[in-house]
Amino acid sequence: MCDRFGSCSNDGTCQLVLRNRVTGMEMVEHHCKAHLVLRVWEVERDEDLDVVDATTLRQSSNSVTS
């Protein structure tokens, strides 16, 4: 995920919801906008996953960055 990389552009956080085609289970990932594009491209090439939704999350003024 993006928050593990110090070189991330971090120009806004996006929530990506994926569904496993085999199990039907959904999972949520968080990425900056730049890495979201790459992750969606990866998922489109993966036969086991579908993109359900991608949403930009608003950052709170109270959030702490590390």
Secondary structure as GFF3:
##gff-version 3
##sequence-region A 1 66
A	DSSP	three_ten_helix	2	4	.	.	.	ID=ss1
A	DSSP	beta_strand	13	20	.	.	.	ID=ss2
A	DSSP	beta_strand	26	32	.	.	.	ID=ss3
A	DSSP	alpha_helix	33	45	.	.	.	ID=ss4
A	DSSP	beta_strand	49	57	.	.	.	ID=ss5
###
